[in-house]
Amino acid sequence: LHLCTATFSSGLPQNLIDSTGSGQQAKGNETKIDNAAKTVTVKFAEDMEPRIAAWRPGLGCTQLPIGATMEMVKVLPRLPDTLTIPSLDAQAWPMGDANATMKLPVAQEKAVAAVLDDAFRSQQGAYKGDTWGVVVIKDGKIVAERYAAGFGAHVSHRTNSMCKSVGASLVGIGVQKGILDIHAKAPLAAWRKPGDPRAEITLNHILHMASGLYTESGRNPQGEIYGSGAPASEVSMSNIIDAKPGERYVYAGSDTILATRAVREAYNNDAEWISFPHRELLWKLGMTRTLVETDWTGDFITSGQCWSTARDFGRFGLLYLNDGIWNGERILPTGWSDYVSTLAPAQPASRARGGAGYGAQFWVYGGMEGLPEAAYSPGGALGQYAMIIPSKNVVIVRRGLDRGEGFKLAKFSADVLKAMGL
């Protein structure tokens, strides 16, 4: 799946596709890339069809279930022919890339550059991690930007769980449209049978990672979803409940998938649903190089199957700095930024040890390393972040491929602010 999207969407050079991809265990299997059909197949058993991942414009790749043939590719969900990815690069930032940058005063520019120098020293630097991209936005303009070799402003990579914050935003759009109430019972038909205790779960519980659904040793069904090509929402919804909703925090990508599925069911228009994230969020913000991938039933895998550029997540951060307003249009409900960045009632154990807290599909860093009290970020595995600091009107995007010690985001963000005199 990673190889498919990296090959057909990312803009990565081949050496980085080979060296940065997930699913390395498949490298020993017979793998075929069909550039014409835009499919990747991996042979895994003599008596079974090869595993298939298929690409579609604007949607990236979908992994077909075990046993599926190429015939299934023909019936995968696709964007309508009437929709094409808009070309916005020539427009003014932030919709496009024109006039995107602003010069800092010389002393501040040098100080910020020194912080970025250290970040790009990766494991040898003070911030650790393995950084491939940084974008710093102040007062709506890019004031610092840097990429490792092979990466760039228009090169995307998998966001991992940064995608959860996109999922929360889709819920917010549903609330703004009046089709969802996060404090009401989640509108999931599979839980509506009389007596089903899961019917008591609200979207608020789900967004807080406190659904009460069973997770073995903190595990969630994500492995089955990614590894087998199983339908994302079906696997997630079939789970049982084993804790009172709202009282136990468990980081489960299946909760995020269910939240997005709830938007789909409330929207109740599958023909238009497949383009909902594009029309209602991504393309409105100029995030034209961001993909939110689906399973083969058309459910968006917002647990972590997004690809995006550092600049696109800068745009995403600007939406939250502006409390959900973009170009005069209210996309998210009033106060949604405060909602997602407020600590949930149930917190991860690491919070008590001084780690980041959890809001609603965003991580909360307020007060850490001297950061302002309001500081929060999407967070994805291998070091994917977009720190949003409202009081300073700043967004700090950091993208990485952390393989050793994790990136020290709070310290880095605080040092960037200090370097800018904030």
N, C-alpha and C positions, 0 to 999 in steps of 0.2 A: 504494500500500500504506500509506504514511504517512497520507495523507488519510483512508483508510478507518478505521484504528484511532483516529486523532485525533478523527474525527467521532463514532464510535459507542462509544468506551471512555474517552477521556482526561478528560473534564470540562473541557477547555480552551474558553475563549470563541472565537468564530469569528475574531476579529482575530488571535489567537495561532495558531490553526490555519493561517491564511493566511500568517502572517509567519515561523513557526518550522519549517515542514515541510521535509522533504527532497523530492527529486524535483521541484524547481522548473522543470526543463526541460519538464515536461508541461503547464505552465500555459497554453500557447498552444493546446493541443489541446482538442477538444470533450469536456468532462467532465460526467458526470451522477451525482448522488448520489440514490440511491433509499432514502429513510428507512424505508419499509415493508419492503422486501426486505433492507435493510442491505447494499447493494452500492454500489461505485463503479466506473464504467466510463469508460474513456478511449479515444477514437477515435484511431487512429494511422495507418491505411491504408484506402484506399477499398475494396480487395478482400479485407480481412480483418475478422474479428470484432473488436470493441473489446477492449482489455485489461480484465480483470475482477479486482477484489479483493472478497472476500466475508467478512462478519463472522459469528462464532458466539459465543454466550455462553461466557465463561471461556477462550476460545482466541484472541480477537481476530480479526484478518483474515489471510486467505491469498490470495496472488496466484496466479491460475490461469495455466497455460502459454499461450503464444502460440497462438491458434487455437481455444481452448476457448470453449464457449458457456455460457449460463446453466444448461443442463441439468446441467453438472458441479457446480454449486453444491449440488444436491440430494444428491450422494453424497460431499461433503467429510466428513472425520472430525469428529465432534461428541462432546462429553461425554455420558455416558449420562443418560437422563431421570431416573434415580434420584439423580443428583448435582446439587446446586444450590450456588451460591456462598454460603458461610455469611455471615451478618450478625453481625459481632463487635464493632462499634463501641462498644457499650454495656459491653463487658467491660473489666476492668482492663487497663491497659497491662502488657506489650507485646502481648498477644493482641488487645486492643481499644484504645480511646483514652481510657478513663476513668482519671483520676488519672495521666496520663502525664508530668506535669511536676514539677519540683522547683526551688525557688528557691535560687540561689547566694547566698552572703554579698554584701552590697551592693557592696563594692569589686570583688569578682570579677565580679559581674553587669555593672557598668559597664565594666570592662576588656574583657570578652567582647563586649559590645555595640559597643565602639569597633572591635574587630577586624572584626566583621560589617559595621559601617558602611563600612569600607574595602573589604571584599569586594564589597559591593553598589554601590560606585563603578565596578565593572567595569574597563574599559580605562583609566579615569582614576585608579584606585586602585593600591596597591602590589602587589596580587596579580594584576592584569590579568584576563583572561577576561571573561565576561559571565554573571554569576550570576543564577539564578532561585530557588534554594532552598538553605537550610542548616539542618541539624538536628544539634545537639550533644547527645550522650548520655553521662552520667557516672553510674557506679554504677547503671546500669539505668534511669535516668530522663532525660527530656528537660530540659536546663538552658538551652538556647537554641534558638530556631527563628525563621526569618524567610523570607518569600517576596516575590518581585517581584509587581507588579500583575498580576492575572489568574491567578496560580498559588495553590496552597494545600496544606494537609495531605492533601487527598483528590484532588488533581489529579495525574494521571500524565503522563509524557512518555517518549519512547523512551530507553532506557538505553544504546543502542549496545553496546559491548563489555563493559560491566559484566555483561552477560548471560553472558559466558564463565565468570564465577565461579559463576553458577547452574548452568551445565553441569558444571563441576568438582564441584559439590555433588551433582548427580545421580549422578556416578560414585562419589563417596564413599558415597552411600546404597547403591549396588550392592555396594560392598566390604563395608559393614556388614551387608548381607543375606547375604553369602557367595556371591554369584553372579559376582563379578568379582575378579580379581587384577591390579593395575596393572602388576606386573612380569612377567606372563605374556604370551604373544602375544595381541594384540587379537582378541576373538571376533567377527571380521567374516567372514561366509561368502564374500564376494566375493574374499577374499585367500587362500582355503584350497586353491586348486588346487596340485598338486604343483609345486614349483620356483618358485613366485611369491615373489620376494624381499620383497614387502610383508608376507609372513606373519611376518617377524622384528620388525615394529614392535609395540611394547608400548603400553599405555595411558599408562605413565609417559613414554615418548617423546612421545606425542601431547599430553599435558597440559603438557609442558615446551616446546611449540612446536618440537620437534626430531624430527619424524617422518621427515625425510629425503625427503619427497615433493616433487616438482618444483614450483617457483613461479617464474614468469618475472619477473625483476627484483623479487622479493619479492612479486609479485602472487599472489593465490589465486582460486579460482573463485567468490568471493562475488558479484562483479558479475553473473556469469551467473545465479546463484541468485536474486538480488534483481531483476535486470532482465528476465529471461525467464520467471520462474516455474518454472525447472527444478527437478526433485526434488533437494533439498539433498544427501542422502547419496549419491545416484547420481553426481552431478557430482563430489563430493569423492572418492568411492572409485575413480572411473575414472582417477585421476591415476597417474603413473608415479613411481618412486623414482629420485632422482639424487644422494643423499648417504647416508652411513651413518647409520642412526637413532641419535639421541642426541648427534651431534657438531656439528650446525649449527642455530643458532637462526634461524627465520624466522617472523615473526608472521603466521599464516595462520588465518583463521576457519574454513577447511575442516577443520583439525585438530580444532577444538572440536566441529564438527558430527559428525565421525567418532567422537569420544569419547562423545557422547550416543547416537549410533546403536549403539555397542557395548553401552551399557546396555540399549537396546531389544532387541537380539538375545539378550543374556544373560537378560533377563527373560522373553522367549519367551511373551508373552501380549498380542497386539495389541489385544484387546478392552479390556484394562485399561490398556494402555500410554498411551493418549490422556489419561488422568487421573492418570498416575503422578506428574508434578511437583506437581500440586495436592494429592493425598492424602498423598504422602510428604514434601513439603517446604513448599510455599507456605502452604497452609491450616493446617498444623500450627503455623506461626510467626505466623499472623494476617496474612499477606501477601495479603490478599484483593483488593487493587487492582493486583496484579502479573499481567501476562500474559506467557506464553512462547508465541510464535506458531509455527505449523507450516507446512510446505509441504503440498501437496495429497495427499501420500502418508502424512501423519501423523508425519513426522520433525520434531522440534523444532529450530528454527533458533537454537540457543544461541550462535551466533557473534555475534549482535547484535540479534536481533529480539525484544527484550523491551520492555515498557512497565511503568513502576513509579512509585510516589511516593517522596519523600524519606524519609518515615516507614517505608515498607516496607523500604527498604534499611538503615534503622537497625535494624530487627528482624533482618535478615539478618546485620548486623555483630554483634549480640548473640549469635546462634548461634555465631559463630566465637570471640567472647570467652569463651564457655562451653565451648570445645573440643567443639562438636557436640552438647551436651546441651540439651534444651528441655523444661521442665516435668517434669523427672525422666526423660525418655526420651532414650536415646542415638540420635541421628539419624545422626550421622557417626562414623566409627571413631575410637577413641582416637588422638590424635596427628595427626589430619587437619589441624587448624589449623596445626600446626608444618610438616607436609608442604607445604601449599600456599604457605606463607610462607618457605620455605627456597629460597635461590637455586639454580636449575637449573645443571647442569654447563656448558651452552652459554648464553651471554648475548648480549643485543643489543649492537651496537657502541656505542650511546649510554652503556652502563654504564661503559665505560672513560673516558668524558668527564664522569663525575660524575652521570649520569642515574640514574633508578630501575632496579633490576634486575628480573628475572623469576623467579617461582617456578613454581607450577602453576596457570595461569590467573588468578593474582593478581600485581599489581605490588608490588615490595618497596622500601620507602623507609627502612629502618632506618639511623639515623645521619645522615641528610640533614638539614641545617638545624638540627641539634641534637636531632632526634627520638630517642627511645629506640631501642635496637638492634632491637627487634621492633616494626615498624610496616609494615603492608601494606594494600593496597586493591584492590578491583575497579577497573577503569579503562575508561572508554568515551569515544569521540570526542566532541568539543565540551565536554569537561570534566565527565564523570560519575564521581563517586568516593564511596567509603565507607571512610575511613581507620580501621583497626582497630589500637588501641594497647593490648595486653594488660596491660602493667605499670602503666598508669594507669587501667585499666578504663573506657576511653573509646572511643566511636565518633563520628567526625565525617563526616557526609554532606554533600557539596557537589554540587549539580546545576547545570548551566549550558548555555548555548548559545553557546559561545566561537567567535567568528568572526574575531577578530584574534589578538593574542598570547595564548598559552595560559595557563590558570590555574596559579598557583604553589602547588600543593597542599601540598608539604612545608613551605614557609615559613608558609602559612596555618595548617596543623595545629600546627606548633610554636608559633606565636603564640597560638593558642587555648589550648593547654596552659599556656603561660606566664601568660596572663590568668587562668586558673583556679588559679594557684599550684602547678601540677604540674611 
